[in-house]
Amino acid sequence: MNELLKIDFDKQTISARELHRKLNIATRFNDWFPRMCDSTCLLWMLVSEYPAKN
């Protein structure tokens, strides 16, 4: 199986530019990326960075 996106499992990240390219997004990256990082995205990143303690 071919690897679709390189994943950094230690940091749990992928390249936004690579994702943009692989998805064949018509919008320029510089216009597309800020839209993907709206407040909902930022909230999700904060929640996953600091999970609730049990």
PyMOL Python script that loads the backbone (N, CA, C, O; Angstrom):
from pymol import cmd

cmd.read_pdbstr("""\
ATOM      1  N   MET A   1       0.838  -1.177   0.000  1.00  0.00           N
ATOM      2  CA  MET A   1       0.000   0.000   0.000  1.00  0.00           C
ATOM      3  C   MET A   1       0.885   1.243   0.000  1.00  0.00           C
ATOM      4  O   MET A   1       1.846   1.327   0.764  1.00  0.00           O
ATOM      5  N   ASN A   2       0.558   2.203  -0.855  1.00  0.00           N
ATOM      6  CA  ASN A   2       1.310   3.452  -0.903  1.00  0.00           C
ATOM      7  C   ASN A   2       0.894   4.362   0.232  1.00  0.00           C
ATOM      8  O   ASN A   2      -0.275   4.424   0.613  1.00  0.00           O
ATOM      9  N   GLU A   3       1.867   5.058   0.756  1.00  0.00           N
ATOM     10  CA  GLU A   3       1.596   6.015   1.820  1.00  0.00           C
ATOM     11  C   GLU A   3       0.969   7.258   1.208  1.00  0.00           C
ATOM     12  O   GLU A   3       1.541   7.850   0.293  1.00  0.00           O
ATOM     13  N   LEU A   4      -0.193   7.661   1.696  1.00  0.00           N
ATOM     14  CA  LEU A   4      -0.861   8.823   1.143  1.00  0.00           C
ATOM     15  C   LEU A   4      -0.296  10.121   1.704  1.00  0.00           C
ATOM     16  O   LEU A   4      -0.026  11.065   0.961  1.00  0.00           O
ATOM     17  N   LEU A   5      -0.122  10.160   3.004  1.00  0.00           N
ATOM     18  CA  LEU A   5       0.438  11.329   3.661  1.00  0.00           C
ATOM     19  C   LEU A   5       1.455  10.885   4.687  1.00  0.00           C
ATOM     20  O   LEU A   5       1.247   9.897   5.392  1.00  0.00           O
ATOM     21  N   LYS A   6       2.549  11.608   4.771  1.00  0.00           N
ATOM     22  CA  LYS A   6       3.549  11.308   5.793  1.00  0.00           C
ATOM     23  C   LYS A   6       3.003  11.781   7.136  1.00  0.00           C
ATOM     24  O   LYS A   6       2.628  12.943   7.290  1.00  0.00           O
ATOM     25  N   ILE A   7       2.962  10.883   8.092  1.00  0.00           N
ATOM     26  CA  ILE A   7       2.441  11.196   9.423  1.00  0.00           C
ATOM     27  C   ILE A   7       3.586  11.134  10.422  1.00  0.00           C
ATOM     28  O   ILE A   7       4.338  10.160  10.462  1.00  0.00           O
ATOM     29  N   ASP A   8       3.708  12.177  11.224  1.00  0.00           N
ATOM     30  CA  ASP A   8       4.667  12.186  12.315  1.00  0.00           C
ATOM     31  C   ASP A   8       3.920  11.672  13.542  1.00  0.00           C
ATOM     32  O   ASP A   8       3.221  12.432  14.213  1.00  0.00           O
ATOM     33  N   PHE A   9       4.068  10.394  13.829  1.00  0.00           N
ATOM     34  CA  PHE A   9       3.317   9.780  14.925  1.00  0.00           C
ATOM     35  C   PHE A   9       3.766  10.278  16.296  1.00  0.00           C
ATOM     36  O   PHE A   9       2.982  10.254  17.245  1.00  0.00           O
ATOM     37  N   ASP A  10       5.015  10.730  16.415  1.00  0.00           N
ATOM     38  CA  ASP A  10       5.484  11.259  17.695  1.00  0.00           C
ATOM     39  C   ASP A  10       4.765  12.557  18.047  1.00  0.00           C
ATOM     40  O   ASP A  10       4.359  12.765  19.190  1.00  0.00           O
ATOM     41  N   LYS A  11       4.612  13.429  17.048  1.00  0.00           N
ATOM     42  CA  LYS A  11       3.945  14.714  17.269  1.00  0.00           C
ATOM     43  C   LYS A  11       2.471  14.680  16.869  1.00  0.00           C
ATOM     44  O   LYS A  11       1.740  15.638  17.119  1.00  0.00           O
ATOM     45  N   GLN A  12       2.033  13.585  16.251  1.00  0.00           N
ATOM     46  CA  GLN A  12       0.666  13.419  15.751  1.00  0.00           C
ATOM     47  C   GLN A  12       0.294  14.557  14.816  1.00  0.00           C
ATOM     48  O   GLN A  12      -0.726  15.223  14.992  1.00  0.00           O
ATOM     49  N   THR A  13       1.155  14.769  13.804  1.00  0.00           N
ATOM     50  CA  THR A  13       0.934  15.845  12.849  1.00  0.00           C
ATOM     51  C   THR A  13       1.137  15.359  11.419  1.00  0.00           C
ATOM     52  O   THR A  13       1.764  14.328  11.171  1.00  0.00           O
ATOM     53  N   ILE A  14       0.590  16.128  10.492  1.00  0.00           N
ATOM     54  CA  ILE A  14       0.864  15.953   9.068  1.00  0.00           C
ATOM     55  C   ILE A  14       1.163  17.330   8.508  1.00  0.00           C
ATOM     56  O   ILE A  14       0.874  18.341   9.148  1.00  0.00           O
ATOM     57  N   SER A  15       1.730  17.374   7.336  1.00  0.00           N
ATOM     58  CA  SER A  15       2.023  18.642   6.681  1.00  0.00           C
ATOM     59  C   SER A  15       0.749  19.205   6.065  1.00  0.00           C
ATOM     60  O   SER A  15       0.096  18.543   5.258  1.00  0.00           O
ATOM     61  N   ALA A  16       0.403  20.424   6.446  1.00  0.00           N
ATOM     62  CA  ALA A  16      -0.776  21.075   5.870  1.00  0.00           C
ATOM     63  C   ALA A  16      -0.582  21.291   4.377  1.00  0.00           C
ATOM     64  O   ALA A  16      -1.528  21.136   3.604  1.00  0.00           O
ATOM     65  N   ARG A  17       0.620  21.645   3.962  1.00  0.00           N
ATOM     66  CA  ARG A  17       0.885  21.847   2.525  1.00  0.00           C
ATOM     67  C   ARG A  17       0.726  20.539   1.752  1.00  0.00           C
ATOM     68  O   ARG A  17       0.173  20.526   0.652  1.00  0.00           O
ATOM     69  N   GLU A  18       1.210  19.447   2.328  1.00  0.00           N
ATOM     70  CA  GLU A  18       1.071  18.152   1.665  1.00  0.00           C
ATOM     71  C   GLU A  18      -0.401  17.745   1.590  1.00  0.00           C
ATOM     72  O   GLU A  18      -0.851  17.226   0.569  1.00  0.00           O
ATOM     73  N   LEU A  19      -1.145  17.978   2.661  1.00  0.00           N
ATOM     74  CA  LEU A  19      -2.578  17.682   2.662  1.00  0.00           C
ATOM     75  C   LEU A  19      -3.286  18.499   1.583  1.00  0.00           C
ATOM     76  O   LEU A  19      -4.104  17.967   0.833  1.00  0.00           O
ATOM     77  N   HIS A  20      -2.978  19.763   1.508  1.00  0.00           N
ATOM     78  CA  HIS A  20      -3.559  20.658   0.499  1.00  0.00           C
ATOM     79  C   HIS A  20      -3.284  20.124  -0.907  1.00  0.00           C
ATOM     80  O   HIS A  20      -4.180  20.079  -1.750  1.00  0.00           O
ATOM     81  N   ARG A  21      -2.057  19.727  -1.146  1.00  0.00           N
ATOM     82  CA  ARG A  21      -1.667  19.214  -2.463  1.00  0.00           C
ATOM     83  C   ARG A  21      -2.368  17.891  -2.777  1.00  0.00           C
ATOM     84  O   ARG A  21      -2.888  17.719  -3.879  1.00  0.00           O
ATOM     85  N   LYS A  22      -2.388  16.953  -1.823  1.00  0.00           N
ATOM     86  CA  LYS A  22      -2.992  15.636  -2.058  1.00  0.00           C
ATOM     87  C   LYS A  22      -4.501  15.718  -2.271  1.00  0.00           C
ATOM     88  O   LYS A  22      -5.066  14.910  -3.008  1.00  0.00           O
ATOM     89  N   LEU A  23      -5.160  16.691  -1.630  1.00  0.00           N
ATOM     90  CA  LEU A  23      -6.599  16.850  -1.791  1.00  0.00           C
ATOM     91  C   LEU A  23      -6.962  17.642  -3.045  1.00  0.00           C
ATOM     92  O   LEU A  23      -8.138  17.816  -3.363  1.00  0.00           O
ATOM     93  N   ASN A  24      -5.932  18.122  -3.757  1.00  0.00           N
ATOM     94  CA  ASN A  24      -6.147  18.901  -4.988  1.00  0.00           C
ATOM     95  C   ASN A  24      -7.069  20.097  -4.745  1.00  0.00           C
ATOM     96  O   ASN A  24      -8.008  20.333  -5.504  1.00  0.00           O
ATOM     97  N   ILE A  25      -6.793  20.835  -3.690  1.00  0.00           N
ATOM     98  CA  ILE A  25      -7.579  22.019  -3.357  1.00  0.00           C
ATOM     99  C   ILE A  25      -7.293  23.100  -4.398  1.00  0.00           C
ATOM    100  O   ILE A  25      -6.134  23.414  -4.670  1.00  0.00           O
ATOM    101  N   ALA A  26      -8.349  23.667  -4.978  1.00  0.00           N
ATOM    102  CA  ALA A  26      -8.185  24.682  -6.021  1.00  0.00           C
ATOM    103  C   ALA A  26      -7.742  26.025  -5.449  1.00  0.00           C
ATOM    104  O   ALA A  26      -7.045  26.786  -6.120  1.00  0.00           O
ATOM    105  N   THR A  27      -8.141  26.317  -4.224  1.00  0.00           N
ATOM    106  CA  THR A  27      -7.787  27.577  -3.572  1.00  0.00           C
ATOM    107  C   THR A  27      -6.297  27.584  -3.237  1.00  0.00           C
ATOM    108  O   THR A  27      -5.738  26.556  -2.855  1.00  0.00           O
ATOM    109  N   ARG A  28      -5.657  28.744  -3.382  1.00  0.00           N
ATOM    110  CA  ARG A  28      -4.246  28.860  -2.994  1.00  0.00           C
ATOM    111  C   ARG A  28      -4.081  28.467  -1.534  1.00  0.00           C
ATOM    112  O   ARG A  28      -4.959  28.728  -0.711  1.00  0.00           O
ATOM    113  N   PHE A  29      -2.949  27.836  -1.211  1.00  0.00           N
ATOM    114  CA  PHE A  29      -2.691  27.397   0.160  1.00  0.00           C
ATOM    115  C   PHE A  29      -2.798  28.563   1.133  1.00  0.00           C
ATOM    116  O   PHE A  29      -3.393  28.424   2.201  1.00  0.00           O
ATOM    117  N   ASN A  30      -2.223  29.721   0.773  1.00  0.00           N
ATOM    118  CA  ASN A  30      -2.226  30.869   1.681  1.00  0.00           C
ATOM    119  C   ASN A  30      -3.627  31.388   1.978  1.00  0.00           C
ATOM    120  O   ASN A  30      -3.834  32.050   2.995  1.00  0.00           O
ATOM    121  N   ASP A  31      -4.572  31.106   1.127  1.00  0.00           N
ATOM    122  CA  ASP A  31      -5.964  31.487   1.375  1.00  0.00           C
ATOM    123  C   ASP A  31      -6.728  30.363   2.069  1.00  0.00           C
ATOM    124  O   ASP A  31      -7.597  30.614   2.905  1.00  0.00           O
ATOM    125  N   TRP A  32      -6.397  29.129   1.715  1.00  0.00           N
ATOM    126  CA  TRP A  32      -7.102  27.955   2.239  1.00  0.00           C
ATOM    127  C   TRP A  32      -6.772  27.687   3.702  1.00  0.00           C
ATOM    128  O   TRP A  32      -7.672  27.453   4.508  1.00  0.00           O
ATOM    129  N   PHE A  33      -5.489  27.719   4.049  1.00  0.00           N
ATOM    130  CA  PHE A  33      -5.057  27.316   5.389  1.00  0.00           C
ATOM    131  C   PHE A  33      -5.689  28.151   6.511  1.00  0.00           C
ATOM    132  O   PHE A  33      -6.164  27.577   7.491  1.00  0.00           O
ATOM    133  N   PRO A  34      -5.709  29.484   6.402  1.00  0.00           N
ATOM    134  CA  PRO A  34      -6.347  30.249   7.490  1.00  0.00           C
ATOM    135  C   PRO A  34      -7.819  29.876   7.699  1.00  0.00           C
ATOM    136  O   PRO A  34      -8.305  29.880   8.830  1.00  0.00           O
ATOM    137  N   ARG A  35      -8.518  29.559   6.627  1.00  0.00           N
ATOM    138  CA  ARG A  35      -9.919  29.146   6.769  1.00  0.00           C
ATOM    139  C   ARG A  35     -10.027  27.837   7.525  1.00  0.00           C
ATOM    140  O   ARG A  35     -11.000  27.616   8.246  1.00  0.00           O
ATOM    141  N   MET A  36      -9.036  26.963   7.370  1.00  0.00           N
ATOM    142  CA  MET A  36      -9.067  25.678   8.061  1.00  0.00           C
ATOM    143  C   MET A  36      -8.710  25.830   9.533  1.00  0.00           C
ATOM    144  O   MET A  36      -8.939  24.919  10.327  1.00  0.00           O
ATOM    145  N   CYS A  37      -8.154  26.968   9.893  1.00  0.00           N
ATOM    146  CA  CYS A  37      -7.759  27.203  11.287  1.00  0.00           C
ATOM    147  C   CYS A  37      -8.684  28.221  11.941  1.00  0.00           C
ATOM    148  O   CYS A  37      -8.232  29.124  12.645  1.00  0.00           O
ATOM    149  N   ASP A  38      -9.960  28.070  11.707  1.00  0.00           N
ATOM    150  CA  ASP A  38     -10.917  28.967  12.355  1.00  0.00           C
ATOM    151  C   ASP A  38     -11.016  28.606  13.837  1.00  0.00           C
ATOM    152  O   ASP A  38     -10.299  27.722  14.306  1.00  0.00           O
ATOM    153  N   SER A  39     -11.867  29.260  14.550  1.00  0.00           N
ATOM    154  CA  SER A  39     -11.945  29.045  15.996  1.00  0.00           C
ATOM    155  C   SER A  39     -12.314  27.613  16.364  1.00  0.00           C
ATOM    156  O   SER A  39     -11.871  27.117  17.400  1.00  0.00           O
ATOM    157  N   THR A  40     -13.116  26.932  15.540  1.00  0.00           N
ATOM    158  CA  THR A  40     -13.473  25.539  15.821  1.00  0.00           C
ATOM    159  C   THR A  40     -12.237  24.652  15.770  1.00  0.00           C
ATOM    160  O   THR A  40     -12.042  23.790  16.627  1.00  0.00           O
ATOM    161  N   CYS A  41     -11.424  24.867  14.780  1.00  0.00           N
ATOM    162  CA  CYS A  41     -10.195  24.083  14.633  1.00  0.00           C
ATOM    163  C   CYS A  41      -9.259  24.360  15.810  1.00  0.00           C
ATOM    164  O   CYS A  41      -8.674  23.434  16.373  1.00  0.00           O
ATOM    165  N   LEU A  42      -9.120  25.625  16.177  1.00  0.00           N
ATOM    166  CA  LEU A  42      -8.238  25.972  17.289  1.00  0.00           C
ATOM    167  C   LEU A  42      -8.730  25.363  18.594  1.00  0.00           C
ATOM    168  O   LEU A  42      -7.932  24.886  19.402  1.00  0.00           O
ATOM    169  N   LEU A  43     -10.034  25.380  18.799  1.00  0.00           N
ATOM    170  CA  LEU A  43     -10.594  24.764  20.002  1.00  0.00           C
ATOM    171  C   LEU A  43     -10.283  23.272  20.033  1.00  0.00           C
ATOM    172  O   LEU A  43      -9.890  22.745  21.073  1.00  0.00           O
ATOM    173  N   TRP A  44     -10.455  22.586  18.904  1.00  0.00           N
ATOM    174  CA  TRP A  44     -10.161  21.156  18.830  1.00  0.00           C
ATOM    175  C   TRP A  44      -8.693  20.894  19.147  1.00  0.00           C
ATOM    176  O   TRP A  44      -8.367  19.952  19.870  1.00  0.00           O
ATOM    177  N   MET A  45      -7.803  21.733  18.601  1.00  0.00           N
ATOM    178  CA  MET A  45      -6.377  21.538  18.854  1.00  0.00           C
ATOM    179  C   MET A  45      -6.063  21.720  20.339  1.00  0.00           C
ATOM    180  O   MET A  45      -5.259  20.975  20.899  1.00  0.00           O
ATOM    181  N   LEU A  46      -6.693  22.706  20.976  1.00  0.00           N
ATOM    182  CA  LEU A  46      -6.454  22.920  22.397  1.00  0.00           C
ATOM    183  C   LEU A  46      -6.970  21.749  23.231  1.00  0.00           C
ATOM    184  O   LEU A  46      -6.298  21.310  24.164  1.00  0.00           O
ATOM    185  N   VAL A  47      -8.145  21.250  22.903  1.00  0.00           N
ATOM    186  CA  VAL A  47      -8.718  20.127  23.646  1.00  0.00           C
ATOM    187  C   VAL A  47      -7.852  18.884  23.480  1.00  0.00           C
ATOM    188  O   VAL A  47      -7.633  18.161  24.452  1.00  0.00           O
ATOM    189  N   SER A  48      -7.357  18.617  22.284  1.00  0.00           N
ATOM    190  CA  SER A  48      -6.555  17.414  22.095  1.00  0.00           C
ATOM    191  C   SER A  48      -5.138  17.586  22.669  1.00  0.00           C
ATOM    192  O   SER A  48      -4.484  16.598  23.001  1.00  0.00           O
ATOM    193  N   GLU A  49      -4.669  18.820  22.785  1.00  0.00           N
ATOM    194  CA  GLU A  49      -3.356  19.062  23.376  1.00  0.00           C
ATOM    195  C   GLU A  49      -3.407  18.909  24.896  1.00  0.00           C
ATOM    196  O   GLU A  49      -2.438  18.455  25.505  1.00  0.00           O
ATOM    197  N   TYR A  50      -4.521  19.283  25.508  1.00  0.00           N
ATOM    198  CA  TYR A  50      -4.662  19.225  26.956  1.00  0.00           C
ATOM    199  C   TYR A  50      -5.914  18.412  27.317  1.00  0.00           C
ATOM    200  O   TYR A  50      -6.934  18.983  27.703  1.00  0.00           O
ATOM    201  N   PRO A  51      -5.837  17.088  27.193  1.00  0.00           N
ATOM    202  CA  PRO A  51      -7.001  16.261  27.493  1.00  0.00           C
ATOM    203  C   PRO A  51      -7.421  16.381  28.954  1.00  0.00           C
ATOM    204  O   PRO A  51      -6.609  16.673  29.834  1.00  0.00           O
ATOM    205  N   ALA A  52      -8.701  16.151  29.185  1.00  0.00           N
ATOM    206  CA  ALA A  52      -9.227  16.207  30.552  1.00  0.00           C
ATOM    207  C   ALA A  52      -8.596  15.125  31.413  1.00  0.00           C
ATOM    208  O   ALA A  52      -8.343  14.015  30.943  1.00  0.00           O
ATOM    209  N   LYS A  53      -8.345  15.447  32.662  1.00  0.00           N
ATOM    210  CA  LYS A  53      -7.766  14.477  33.592  1.00  0.00           C
ATOM    211  C   LYS A  53      -8.905  13.669  34.214  1.00  0.00           C
ATOM    212  O   LYS A  53      -9.950  14.215  34.569  1.00  0.00           O
ATOM    213  N   ASN A  54      -8.685  12.375  34.338  1.00  0.00           N
ATOM    214  CA  ASN A  54      -9.699  11.489  34.947  1.00  0.00           C
ATOM    215  C   ASN A  54      -9.536  11.416  36.429  1.00  0.00           C
ATOM    216  O   ASN A  54     -10.299  10.720  37.101  1.00  0.00           O
TER     217      ASN A  54
END
""", "prot")
cmd.dss("prot")
cmd.show_as("cartoon", "prot")
cmd.util.cbc("prot")
cmd.orient("prot")
